Amino acid sequence: MLAALGLCAQAQGAGQSELDVVTIHGGRPTSLPAQIPTTIEGIGAAQIAERINAFDSEDALKYFPSLNVRKRYIGDYDHAVLASRASGTGNSARSLVYADGILLSNLLGNGATYTPRWGLVTPDEIERVDVLYGPFSAAYPGNSVGAVVDFQTRMPAKLEGHVRLAGFTQRFAEYGMRDRYNGKQGSAALGDRRGALSWWLHLSRQDSDGQPMGYANRLVANGVADGGGVPVTGAVAGRNPSNRDWLILGANNQVHTVQDHAKVKLAYDLSPVLRASYTLGWWRNDAERRSDSWLRDAAGNPVRSGDIAVDGRRYTLLASDFAAQRGDLAHLMHGLSLKRHARGTFDWEIAASKYDYRKDLVRVPTVVLADQEGTGQGNVTDMAGSGWHTLALKGTWRPDAAHVVDVGVQRDSARLRTRVFATPDWLGGTAGRHVSTFNGATRLTSLYAQDTWRIDPRWKATLGARWERWQAYGGEVSSAASALLRFGERREEGWSPKAALAWRFTEAWTLKASTGRAIRNPTAAELFQGSVVDGRIVNTDPDLRAERSWTEELTAERLAEQGSLRGTLFHERTRDALYSQPLTPTVSTVQNVGRIRTAGLELAQQADGVLFQALSLQSSLTYADSRIRDNAALPASVGKRQPRVPRWRATALATWRASDRLSASAGLRYSGTQYGTLDNSDPNGAAYMGVSRYLVADLRLRYRFDRHWSGALGIDNLGNEKYWAFHPYTQRTLVAEVKFDL
């Protein structure tokens, strides 16, 4: 179940009379700072298996209050952005995702193409996942302003093994086209603990087809009424997000992806209180994106290039309209830690991690091909050498029974390397004429300290602060016609205070108040990706200011033996928010938005043992009023809603345990009206490039045949809702799985 990790130890009974850290239901406890009186939610492996059709690790977050992952299809590896209370699905750098302490958030940039590396965790590995809402812990940098997600994966206490086979099928129909897309997934894991040594090995492969992600289109008003071009049929008339008439000419970016995942985890107890751990993760992805022109000439032949005529208007097709694409990616992550955990006067941990783009090639043709496999000229984008690494020294000091003091030193570094070259063979070329280069790096050095003080049995307070020095360096950009032009280095410092207070005013009810400042510094991509014109760098701003946010929440929470009820008022004020905005009528670049204010209410509830212990219910409802208050770069956006932050969000999930072997779950996910633009000039969300409201229902039926074998059937998007976040989401999808546990 989603356990509200408050301050009252629910597992010890509602009658306990003093504040304490919550006891997690099953599995090892969270690694998040649960002693801080603020909002943390979590779910364990058993609940994920019982209630959620989980093909990707981010599926575990489906029913968390106020969260939304923009997962467009199963296996979506480059656009699955996490949104939170006051951050939309275009702001990937406003949340943090970790797995066993290793950073998975891609802070090389901000946006759809810099999403967390979800593929380095599979659903089968997850022991539990917890979410800290807001920037209320001094232990995390300012990217925690939205949420911190912490995956903890399995580490066996005895011999265990698992095998899982799963598949899905989706019937997709949009703009007059219909097709079926299928996928399959297999995984195997084995682990054991012998004496001081424990180990875990996990292997998986996913082979899936996603629906088209985009559509070639032309505005009707841009057609030239001169009667020229090849007359064609097949174009579909519609209206774009701004409610202007347009023509859909065909589908593109239909993704077939094969993803391999391998992970080795080792742990050795050097003493009863000292453990050394190492994690090696490997992820490989072969991605093929196909396109399909719906246009036909008088003889019925497909038309993919040249001038065309539709209803007497002439349009010109570009090579990019129906271009194919290939991706060949291989990423590695390492994590190493040495931890003393004795719950004595002083515990400490040294942890280091590295994420490496060992291979990252994306290939696109630049000429019209006879078919998707045809050879010809193209461009190759090579991001090998990009990645990030972290180093942290953490300590927990307990000077007496009333205080827990956390201190730490951290260094987080990110390195962006992007090289584009032209090749006569877009499918196989390994070198060619230079097209462009974007390089840059950032570094964040931090010190933090926070003291959690049990004032008396009913009062607890946390005071903390974080000091950060941010550096940006090594920025350089070039085009085909220019040499490398370099940016200057930058260095800035800042403080982020934190505070929280809890009062348990009855045996069941607790009031909590939290406040925190967060500094979200610009990423390398936001700073250094621009263009070179006449020997000058344009279309970029190396002097971007950091986002600075103050976030507050006030929570009333009731914890009892059968469940919890929580209401949270939240408020966030952000200065200099980082958004892509028009620089000229035809060019956009990342600029600072003066002020954004968000205020709202979040309600969350969970109850077990309803109707003779057979039914569990959990639900959430979020209201958020998020508006732009000042924006000199785009005055038309002032007073408008922040992009992709809906006014209303809600989830509900019911699980019925018919017996020890059989369970059934039904869930609902709702999101209200959203906009994709700063000036809210896209009111038609039910279109390609629009952002729509939705109401999605999911079902899952799981049966355990014996202690080793189990199976499940499920349906995601039962009502076949058609909804969008620029790209279309999946429509009704049937899933099935069978699992063997040793």
N, C-alpha and C positions, 0 to 999 in steps of 0.2 A: 504494500500500500504506500501511498504518498504520505510519509511521516513528516509532520511539522516539527522540525527540530527546534523546539523552543527551549525554555529553561527548566521546565518541570519534568521530572523523570517519570514519564507516563507508565513505563513498564514496572515501576515500583509502586504504582497505585495512586489514585487521585487523592488519597488522604495524607500524603506526605506533606509536611508542614514547612519545608524550606526549599529555597531555590537550588536547582542542581542542573547539570548538563543532561540532556535527554539521552535515554538509552535507545539505540537503534534496534529495530525489530528484525533480527536475523542478520547473518553476515558480520563481517568485521566493521567497526565503527567508521564513521566518516573521517576523512583527513581535513575537512574544512574546520575552521575555528568555531566549533559549536558552543564554546563557552561565551561567545559574544552575544548579547541579547538582541538579536536581529533575526531576519527571516531566512530560514534555510528549509528547503524541501528535498526529499529523497525518495528513491525507490530501489528495491532489491531485486536480485536475479530471479527469485521465485515469482515475484509479482509481474516482472516483465514477461517471463515465459507463459504465465497464466493469462495475461490480459491484453498483450500487445502483439500485433503482427509485425515483428521486428526483423527486417532484412538488413538494415544499416544501423550503426550504433546510435545515430541521432534520433532514430525512432523511439528510443527510450524516453525522449523528452516530450512526446506527443501530448500528454495530458497534464503537464506542469502548468500551474497558474501563470498567465501572462506571457508565456514563451511560445514562440513559433519558429520553426526551422523551414526555410524556403527550399524544401526538397522537392524537385520537380518530377523526378522519376527514380525508380530503384537503381542505386548505383551512381547517383548524381554526385560527382566528385569535385566540381568547380563552381557551383552556384548555391550551395546549401548554407546560406547565411542564417545565423541565429539572431532573432529579434527578441527584445525584452520590453519592459513596461514603457520606457520612454525612448526606445531605439528601434528603428525599422529594419527591414531585411536588406537595406542597402548599406548598413553600418557594421561591417564585420569586426572592425577594430574597437568596438565599444562593448566587447565581451571577451572573456577568457575561457578557454577549454583546455583542461589537463587530463592526462591519463597516467595514473601512478606517479604523479608529480612531474611528468614530462609535458612541456608546452606543446599543444597541438594547434593553437590559434596561429594563423598565418599573418603575422604583423609586418610582413614586407609591404603590404598595401592595405587599402580599405575598400571594400565593395565585393561585388559578386564573384570576381575571379580570385579573391584572397580569402577563401573560406577556411574554417578549421579542417585539419587533415583527419576527417572522421574515419577514413579507410584504415588508419593505423590501429583502430579498435573494432572488433566485431561483436555483434550482440551475444554470441556464445561465451565470450570471455568475461563479460561484465559480471562482477559480483554485486556492485551497487553503483548508483550515480546520484550525486547530490548537487544542489544548486544553491549558491549564496546570492541573494538579491541585493544589488547595490554596492557602492564602494565603501563599505563600513568596516573593513578589516585593513589595518595598516600593512599587512603582509603581502598585499597585492598591488600592482601598479595601477595607474589611472584607467587602463583599459578595462578594469573591473566595474566601471561606472554602470553598466547594464546588468551584468550577471557574471558569476564564476561557476563554471560547470566542472565537476570533478568526477571522472570515471575511475573506479577502482576495479582492476581485473583480478582474476582468480590466482591464488597461490595455494596449492594443495597442502593439506595437513596429513594426507595419506594417499595411497595409490588411487588415482581416478583417471578415467578416460571417457571421451564423448565423441560421438559421430552424429552429424546432422546432414540431412538432405532436404532441400526445399525447392519449390518452384512457384511461379506466378504466371498469370495470363491477364492481359488487359485488352478490352475492346475499345478502340479510340475512334471518335468521329468528330470532325471539326471542319468548318468551311466547305462542307460537301464531300470531303474525303473520309473514307472508312478503312480501318485496317486493324490487325491484331498484333500485339507485341507481347513477347514471352521472355522468360528468363529462368535460370536455375542457379542453385547455390549449393555448395558442399563444403563441409568443414570437418576436421578431426583434431582432437586435442588429447594430450597425455601428460600426466604430471604425478609427482610423488614427493614424499619427504622421508629421508632416511637419516636419522640422527640430526646433525647440525645442518645438513644440506637439503634444500628443497628446490625443485625445478619444474618448469612448465614449458611445453611445446605446443604451439597451435598453428595449424595450416588451414587455409581456406581458398576457394576459388568461386568467383561469381561471374556468370556469363549472362548478360541481359541486353534487351532491346528497349529503348525508350521511344516515346512518341516524338514527333517533330517538335523542335524547340522554337522554330521561327518560321516566318512566311515572307517570301518576296512580295513586295507591294509597291503600288504607285498611287499617289493622290490624283484623283480625277482632274482636279484643277490644274495640275502640272502638265497634262496632256496637250499636245499641239494640234489644233484642229486644221490640219492641212491635207488630210487624206493620204499621207505617205505611210510607208511601212508595210510589213506583211500582215494581212488580215488574219487574226487568230481568234479561236474560241477557247473556252475553258476558264477564263478569268471570272472570279467570284466577287460580286459587288458587296460592299459593306460600309461600315463607318468606323473610323479610327478612334482612339481614346479621346480626341478632342472633338468628336462628333462631326468630322469632315468626311465626305465621300471618298472612298478609295477602292482599289481593286487588289484582290489577293491573287497572285500569279502562280503560286506553287509553294511547296513546303521545303524547308531546309533544316539542317542540323538535327536530323533523325539519328540518334546516337546508339551505336552498338559498342558496348564496352565489356572487356574481359579483365577482371581485377584479381590479382593473386596477392595473398597476404601470408606472411610467416612471422612468427614471434617466438623468441626464446627468452625466458626469465629464469634467473638464478638467484638464490639467496643462501647465505651462509651465516650461521650464528657463531660469531667469534667468541661470545660469552652469553650467559643468560640474558644480558641486557644490551648487547651490541650486535647489530646485524649489518652485513654488507650485501648489497643487492645490485644486480646488473640486468638491464633489459636491452634486447636488440630486436628492432622491428623493421620489416622490409615490406614494401608495397609496390606492386608493379601494375601498370594499367595500359592496355592497348585499346585505344578509342578510335572508332571510325564514325564519322559524321557524313551522312548522305543527304542529297537534295533531289527534289523531284519537281520538274516543271509540269504544270497542268495545261499549258498552252499547246494548241494544235493548229497546224495550218490547214488549208483547204483539202489536202490529201491525207490528213490525219496524222502527220508526222509531228513529233515533239519539237518545240521551238525553245531554244535556250539562249539565243544571242541575237544581236542586231536590233533593228528598228521594227516595232510591231504596231499594229493598228487595232484598237478596241473601240467599237462604237464610233468610228470615224476620227478618233484621237490617236496621235502618234506618241509612242513612248520608246525609250531606248533601254535595252537590257544590258546589264553590266556583267562582267565575268564573276563578280562576287555574288550575284543574285542566286545562282544555283551551284556555287562552288562546293566541292567536297572538302573534307579535312581529315587528317590523321594525327593522332597523338600517341607518343611513345614515352611513357614516364616510368621511372624507377626511383623511389625515394627510400632513404634509410633514416632510422632514428636510433639513438643510443641514450641510455640513462644509467647513471651510476650513483649510488648513495651509500653512505656509512652513517648509521643512526643508532644513537643510544636512547633507549626508552625504558626507563626504570620507574617512572612516576615518583622519582625522588626529588631532591632539592633542585637538581639541574640536569636537564636532558638536552641533547644537541643533535644536529644533523648537518652533514655536508652532502650536497647533491649537485650533480652536473648533468646536463643533457645537451644533445646535439641533434638537429634535424637537417638533413642534407639532400638537396636536389641532385642526386647522383647522375640522373639522366632525365631530361625534360625537353622533348622536341615536339613541336606542333608544326604540321606541314599543310600548306594551302596552295592550290594552283592559282596562278594569276592570269591564265588564259582559259578560254572556253574549251572544255574537253568534250570529246565525242561521247564518253560515258564516264562513270564514276571511277573506273580503274584505269582510264587513259593516262598516258604519259604526256608531259609538257612542262613548260616553265612554271615556277612557283617560288614562294618564299618559305623559309624555315625559321621559326623562332626557337632559339636555344636558351634555356634558363639554367643550364647546368652550372653549378657553383653557387647558386642561391641557397639560402637556408638561414638558420638561426641557432644560437646556442645560449645556454643559461648556466649560471654558477651561483650557488646560494650557500650561506652558512647561517643556520638558524639555531636559536637556543630558547629553552623554556625554563624559567627560574621560578621556584615556589619558595619564597623566603619564609612564609608562614601559611597557616591554614586559610587565611583570608585572601591571599593574593596569588595570581598567576601572571607572570610577566613574560611576554614574548618579545624577543629581539632578533634582528637579522641584518645581514649584509647580502646584497644581490647585485648581479650584473647580467643584463639581458642584451644580446647583440643580434642584429639582423643584417643580412648581406644580400642585396639585390643585384643579380647579373642577368641582363637580357640582351641578346645579340640576334639580330635578324639579318639573314643573307639570302640572296637570290640564287637559284639553281636551275639548270636546264631540265632536271628531273625532280619534280616536286615529291615523288614517292621515295626516291632512294638517294638523292643528292646529300653529300656530307660537307660540302664546302662550295663557296661561290662568291659572287660580288657582294660587297658589304652594302647593306641597306640602312641599318640604324643600330645604335647602341644606347642602352639606358643602364647605368650603374649607379650604385649608391649604398650607403650603410648608415645605420643608426645604432646608438649604444645608450643604455640606461643603467646608471649606477645608483643604487638605493641603499638607504639605511632606514630602519624602522624600529619602533618600540611601542608596545601597548601593555597596559596593566588592567587586568580584570579583577575587580575588587568585590568580594562578598561582604557588603557593609554589615548586614545582619541576615537572619534567615529569610527575610522577605525582600530585601533590596540587594541589587547587584549593579555595578557600574563598570564600564570600560572606557578608558581614555588612551588615545594613541596618536601617533604622528608618523609621517613618512617624509623623508627628505630625498629628493631625486635630482640627479644631474643628467641631463639629456644632451647627447651629441649627435650631430649629423655631419657626415664627412664622405669623401670619396665620390661625390656626385659628379657625373659626367654624362654627356649626351652627344650624339653625332648623327648625321644623316648621310645619305649616299654621296652627297656633294660636299661634305664638310669633314674636317678633322674633329677629333674629340675636343669639345668645349667643356670646361670644368666649372663647377659651382664652388663657392666659398664654403668653408666650414662654419658650423654653428654650435653654440654651447649655451644652454640655459639651465637654471636651477629653480626649484620650487618646493614648497611645503604643502603637505596635505594632512590636516588634522582630522581626527575621527573621535566620535563620542557616542556612547550608548548607555541607556539606563533602563532597568527593569524593576517593577514593583509587583509582587504577588499579593494582591489585596484580598483574595479569598483562597480557599483550598483548591479551586479549579481554575480561577481566572488570573491572568497576568497582563499587565500593561507594559509595553516596551516602546521606547523612543530612541531613534538613531539619527545621527547626522554625520556627513562625511564629505570632504572635498576630493575631487578627482581631477588630475591633469592628464588628458589624452594627447600625447605629442604626435605631430605629423609623422607618417610613415615615409619610407624611402621612395615608394612609388608616387605618393602625393607630392613630394618635394621635387623629385628629379626627373619625372617623365614629362618631357615637353617636345618641342620641335625647334629646328634650326632654320632660320630664314635670313638670307643675306649675311651669314656669319654671326648671327645673334640668336641667343636662346629666347624663344617666345612660348606662349601657351603654357606657362608654368609660373609658379611663384615660390622661389626658394626661401622667402621670408614669411611663409605661412605661420600664423600664431597657433599655439596649442589650444585645444578645447579646454575650458575650465568649467567644471560643474560642481554645484552644491546640491546634494541630495538629502532629503529628510524623509523619514517614515515614522508613523505612529500606529502601533498595533495593539489590538485587544485580542487575546487568545485564550480559549478554553480547552484544556486537555483533560480527558477522562479515560477510563479503561477501554471504552469501546470506540473512541475516536477523538476528533478535534474539530474546532471551529475557530476561524481566524478572520478578522477584518483589519485591513491595513490601509491607512491614508498615506499617499506618497506625493512628494513634490520634488521637482528638479528644475534648476535654473542653469542653463548652459550658455556661456559666452564664447564667441568665436568658433561655433560649430563648423566642422569641415564638410563641405558639400561641393559637388561639381555644379557650376553655374555658368551662364552665358558670359563669355568675355567679349564677344562680338556677336552680331546676329547669326553667324554661322559657326562659331567656335566656342567651345565650353572648356573650362578648366576648374581645378579645385580652388575654391576661395573660402574665406571665412564668412559665416553668417553671424551677424552681430549678437542676437539674443534669441533663445528658444526657451519657452517655459512649458512645463508639463505638470499637471495636477490630476490626481485620480484616486480611485478607491479599488482595492482588490479584496475579494471575499473568497475564502477557500474552506472546504469542509471535507472530512472523510469519516466514515463510520463503518465499523466491522460488526459482524454478528447480528445484523438486522434480520428479522423474520426467522427466528429459531436458528441463529448462527449460520445461515446459508447464504446471506447476501451481504456484499460490501458495496458501499456507495462513496464516490468521491466526485467533487464538482468544484468549479471556480467561476467567478465572474469578475471581469475587470472593466472599469470605466477609466478612460484617459482623455483628458483635454490637453492636447499638445499643439501649441501654436507658435509661429514665428513672430517675435515682437520687434525685431530690428534687423534690417538687411540692406545695407547701402548698395550692394552690388545688384540687387534685384528688388526695388521698392514694391513691385506688384505682389511680392510674396508676403509682405507684412500683414499680419492678421490671419493668414491662411494656416491650414493644418500642416504639421510636420509630415513629410512623405512617409508613407507606409506605417504609420502609427494609427490604427483604427480607434474610433471612440469606444467601441464595445468589443470585448472578446469573452468567450466562455468555453468551458469544457465540462463534460459529464461522463462518468464511466461507472457502469454497474457490473458487478461480477457475482454470478450465482454458482455456488458449489453444490451441485446436485448430489455428489457423493465424494468419497476420498479420491475417486478416479476421474470423475467427469466435472468439468467447469465450463461455463459459458459467460462471455463478456460482450457488452454492447456499449459503444462510446459515441459521443457527439463532440464536434469541434466547430466553433462558430467564430467568424471574424466579420466585423461591420465594414462600412464604407471606408475605403482608403484612396489615397492619391499617390501618384508616382512622381509628381512634379512639385517644385517648391511653391509655385503660384497656383496650384490646384487647377490647372487648365486642362485636365484630362478627366472629365466627369464620367466618361463611358468606360467603366472597368471591364466590361464583358467583351473585350477585343484584344487581339495581339498588341502587346506593349502596354496594355492597361493593367490596373491593379483592382481586383474585384472583392466584393464581399463573398462569403461562402458559408454554407452549413453542410458539414460532412459527417456521415454516420459510418461507423466501423463495427464489424462483428468478429468474434473469435470463439471457436469451440475446440476444447482440448480434452484429450482422453489419455489416461495412463493405463496401458495394458497390463503391465506388471512393474516390478522395481527397476527394470532395465529399459523397457520400450515405452515410448509415448508418441502421440501424433496430434496434429492440429489442422483445422481448416479455418479459413477466415476470408472476409471480404472487406476491403478498404474502399471507401466512397460508395457505399451501398446504393445511394440514390442517384448515382452517376452525375453528380454535380459537375458542371463545367465552370472552372474558375481559374483565375490568372494572377500571376505576379510578374508582369512583363511577358513571361513565357507561360504556356499552359501547364497546369498541374495534371497529374494522372486522373483518369476517369475510373469507372468501376473496375476493380482489380481483385481477382480470385487468387488466394494464396493457399499453399498446402505444405506441410512439413512432417517428417518422421525423424525421431531422435532416439539414439541408443546411449544409455549412461551405464558405464561399467559398475 
